[in-house]
């Protein structure tokens, strides 16, 4: 609102004109016409503000003096802050901050601060009032980069968050401030509460999203990020605010901007130099030829030791060498940036990295402003301008901080989405949990971990009271360690050291950090101090919970010097408490924030024990620890540790162990036929060279096994990874991992699938289950829906579900389950589920209740007859062997396990389906190139439910089973007979290919 032609809005403000003192007598009658009232006139806020500022400029008013300030507040501020009631009117604060506003008399900062403070503190709350465009004074201060005025207003307002939480001109104040690169931004963060910091802009970005972008990873930015997280995370979690509209968490958003920056750098480096105007291509060739010999001489020169390294995004290889800052601040060799050859003549060092920084920095809205001119020497960073450059060390530190923050504060399921994306699937494990096991050999341990891939930071490692032993290999392992040069002194003495191997293996798998280490070391004897140090040294453990009685804090300090929380297990010996609370004890742990003292009643009385604990508490308080430390005393409850129960069993799907094979199982002609074909398949692959077969397979056959987990020690088959949907035990901070099976049911199903198709890759999804009153395993619909959705997300070919669920009483759970099943159907995933096995009692159960496009499988006896407990055969699509089907154990004594029920039949059916898909893929190895297109089409068609149904029927079904029992010997036995006539072993793969051709002959492409 300027006075030079712009529309000046006026408020009606009543001012007294100068009149004689006789005109103010209040004792005269109102009806006396001779008495004149003071004159009132309309005066604009602008004029009032100019008048007030002029008085200050003329020294008629000094707002730094209390009496003048009081008079100003009583006389002028009320008029300057008066509310006209007209929406969109500019306030006095708008006029002071508007770049396009009128010229006002100049006053010094102290006077202006006092004036603005008085206006802000007026009851009309001018700071929250918008002009015609909805812009508040706070908006103008940020937009015009008036940092002093911004600070004065923010500091003056009694409740600044009420203002910050209301957008102005559709903009959030903190988001504006960080985009404008205001120095006061950090103070705004400190003033803001969690709700303010958790607010999202139009793109769904919180202020944390913007704060972690690559271009803002400058000096001291990590501390800003840490402060935002500390203040806002509780609110973010309460509002499910981790993701923006693009589905990116701050962590993923950070990585996205880093990737874009590095791609921009690579693109800029590859750009050919611009030819100066007026110079033709011929001159370039002459210049190049003339400088060839000079270039050869220069190539032999060592790099200049005085060259200043450019710190920013990594420069592609092949451009020279130079120091690179690492996360810990040290330097290491790094590729140097490409320099302009003209620099040696002009004295200016022109660097590609400087140009790229200018190219990719925008307004924060995704736009980029290209800069055509190259950086000159005056724009390069100096010792006083390091904060203006992006530092790779800060980029790495921000990423690491975010990852560890989410691993500390979120569940593993939430972390999966935050770290990898809601639509992405990661096979990396976020924790390692052996809970529920009581013994394990090194062989079993190696089998467990060989196919697990770990994130470099784990939420926790949990090891129960367990020994991991293998006496036969102990000497070999020791010899191997000696050859590697590792110190073996921790193996000396009479204490244990077997768990050291667990942590060594995790290191070899790439684990750098463990947030919580939980080890039950209550065997006698426990691990030696040296073994504990060897196990956890360098793993950056934050929460120490190694259950060894009276463990020295020196061991903790040696292995985990930056630990934040310690669990101390005390035997009752007062000397130990005194050692922990001395100067050389807990005080050495500089990052310590929490102490959990677990008390075990010793030989002393309860009263004396309690006094020892009280004295210990007082000594800890006097230690002068760096942080405020919470001390939690657990009296007598410390030595309990949960163990996963093994009480769940299925009525028909229970697994029993027998040392002697039953006569009846050998009568399964179906099983015998498939066992022989399995041998043919493995021999064929060996003859041809499995690597050649593997390369010909364009799509690895993937099966999602949704069950109660799979025992990792029994893994002898390809694994894609997995997820657990069993709710986390928050009290114990433990999950129920998919690589452990509560009942052994899932492990048995995995073996049956692998028996049918050795090359099928399993994706294991663990359900939440519990024992019902009758001891039958009950599965929650909620976990089933999540597991099916995860299988869809993974993009598997087949889902195997050897279970049923009664219709849920909760309507939302029922809808979620049905929707998940329908989404799997829509994705053309072949689904297999069990019959209910309820005998005469037949009710519709899930998953088959949701859609007809699902294979419902019942159990059949050795002769193909449907077992009685299946009930009505019309309720199933096919039957597979399910009566006392044996599973060979991998244990040394070669015991046999048997399983009965439609659950076993379902696993065999899913494996059989995988085998058919595999046979079709093998055809790509034996088919001529021009025919491969047709094979690919047939394979794509076979992945559909109705076409796989045709393939099953093409093989043939038994008439006695009412067309339900598939006679596999009709398709596979001819191949077995023909095998003996082949002199060339390499031709065995042709037999598999022929089966692939046979099963697709009725498929509609």
RACORVEN-V804983 format. One line per field, one symbol per residue. ss: DSSP state (A for helix, B for strand, O for the rest). phi: phi as a letter, one per 30 degrees, with the letter a starting at -180 (. if undefined). psi: psi as a letter, one per 30 degrees, with the letter a starting at -180 (. if undefined). Layout:
BEGIN
ss: ???
phi: ???
psi: ???
END
This chain:
BEGIN
ss: OOOOOOOOOOOOOOOOOOOOAAAAOOOOOOOOOOOOOOOOOOOOAAAAAAAAAAAAAOOOOOOOOAAAAAAAAAAAAAAAOOOOOOOBOOOAAAAAAOOOOOOOOOOOAAAAAAAAAAAAOOOOOAAAOBBOOOOBAAAAAAAOOOAAAAAAAAAAOOOAAAAAOOOBOOBOAAAAAAAOOOOOAAAAAAAOOAAAAOOOOOOOOOAAAAAOOAAAOOOOAAAAAAAAAAAAAAAAAAOOOOBOOOOOBAAAAAAAAAAAAAAAAAAAAAOOOOOOOOOOAAAAAAAAAAOAAAAAAAAAOOOOOOOOOOOOOOOOOOOOBBBBBOOOOOBBBBBOOOBOOOAAAAOOOOBAAAAAAAAAOOOOOOOOOOOOOOOOAAAOOOOOOAAAOOOAAAAAAAAAAAAAAAAAAOOAAAAAAAAAOOOOOOOBBOBBBOOOOOBBBAAAAAAAAOOOBBOOBBBBBBBOOOBBBOAAAAAAAAAAAAAOOOOOAAAOOOOBOOOAAAAAAAAAOOOOBBBBBBBBOOOOOOBOAAAAAAAAOOOOOOBBBBBOBOOOAAAAAAAOOOOOBBBBBBOOOAAAAAAAOOOOOAAAOOOOOBBBBBBOOOOOOAAAAAAAAAAAAAAAAOOOOOOOOBBBBBBOOOOOOOOOOOOOBOOOOOBBBBOOOOOAAAAOAAAAAAAAAAAAAAAAAAAAOAAAAAAAOOOOOBBBBBBOOOOAAAOOOOBBBBBBOOOOBOOOOBOOOOOOOOOOAAAAAAAAAAAAOOOOBBBBBBOOBBBOOOOBBBBOAAAAAAAAAAAAAAOOOBBBBOOOBOOOOOAAAAAAAAAAAAAAAAOOOBBBBBOOOOOOOOOOOBOAAAOOOOBBBBBBOOOOOBOAAAOOAAAOOBBBBOOOBBBBOOOOOOOBBBBOOAAAAAAAAAAAAAAAAAAAAAAAAAOOAAAAAAAAAAAAAAOOAAAAAAAAAAAOBOAAAOOOBBOOAAAAAAAAAAAOOOOOAAAAAAAAAAAAAAAOOOOOO
phi: .cdcjddcdccdcdbdddbddddcdcdddddddddcdedcbdbdeeddddddddddddidbbddceddddddddccdeddcdcdiddiddcededdcddcdddcedbdddddddddedddddddhedcdcddciddeddddddchdddddddddddddbddddddcebhibcddddddddhdddedddddddcddddddcddciddddeddcdedcdceidddddddddddcddddddchcdcdddicdedddedddddddddddddddddddddeeiccddddddddddcddddddddddddddcdddcclddcedjcjbadbdcdcjdcbebddddcdddddccicccbeedddeddcdbdicjdbcdcddddcddcddcdcbdddcdcdddedddddddddddddcbdddddedddbjdccbccddcabbcejccaacdddddddcdcdccddbcdabbbddbccbaedcdddddddddddiddcddddjcddaddededddddddjdcbbdbcbbcccdcddddeddddddcdichdcbcbcdbdhdddddddddbdcdcbbccccdjddddedddcdedcdddddcdbabcccccdcdddddddddeddddeddddddiddcdcccccccicdccbdbddbcdacdccdcccbdbddedddddeedddddddeddddddddddjeddddddddbddcbdccacjbdddcdbbdbcjlbccdeddddchbccddcbcdbiddddddddddedbdcdccccbccdbaddddiddccdddddddddddddddiddbccbdabbdeddddddddddddddddddddhcdcbbdddhciddbbdbdddddaddbdcccdbdecjdddeddiddddcdbcbeachdcbddcdedhdcccbbkdddddddddddddddddddddeddccdedcddddddddddddcedddeddedddjbdddciiccdcdddccdeddddeddddddddddddddddedddcdcddd
psi: ilfhfljjkkkjkkkklkllfffgkfflkffjffkklkkklkkleeeeeeeeeeeeeggfkjffkeeeeeeeeeeeeeefgkjffkkgkkleeeeffkfgalklkklleeeeeeeeeeeeflffhfffklafggkleeeeeeeghieeeeeeeeffkfifffeffjkkhgkkeeeeeeefhkffeeeeeefkleeefflkafggklfeeefglefgiakgfeeeeeeeeeffeeeeefghgfkafggkleeeeeeeeeeeeeeeeeeeefkkkkkkkfkleeeeeeeeefgeeeeeeeffklkkfgkkkkkbkkkllggallkkkaegflklklkllklkffefefgkjkkeeeeeeeefkagggflkjkjeklklefflkafggeffkkkeeeeeeeeeeeeeeeeeflleeeeeeeffkfglkkgkkflkjgkfkflkleeeeeeeffgkkklfkkelkkjajkkjliefgeeeeeeeeeefgkkgfffllfllgffeeeeeeeefggkfkjekjjkjhglklakleeeeeeefkgghkejjijikkhkkfeeeeeeifgkfkkjkjkffjfeeeeeeglegcfffjfgkfkkjjjkkjbflleeeeeeeeeeeeeeeeffhleljkkjkkjjfgegkklkklhfkklefglklkkfkkkeeefgieeeeefeeeeeeeeeeeeefjeeeeeffjfjkkkkjjjaglkjffgjglkkfaalkgkkkjeefhlljlfgkkeffeeeeeeeeeeeejfgkkkjkjklkllkaeggkkkkkeeeeeeeeeeeeefhlekkkjillklkkejeeeeeeeeeeeeeeeeghkjkklllfhgbfjjlklkfffelfhkjkklklaegfkklefebjffflelklkgjhkkkklgleghlkkkkllfeeeeeeeeeeeeeeeeeeefffffklefffeeeeeeeeeffkeeeeeeeefeeklkefghgejkiffeefeeeeefeffjejfffefeeeeeeeeefgfgkj.
END
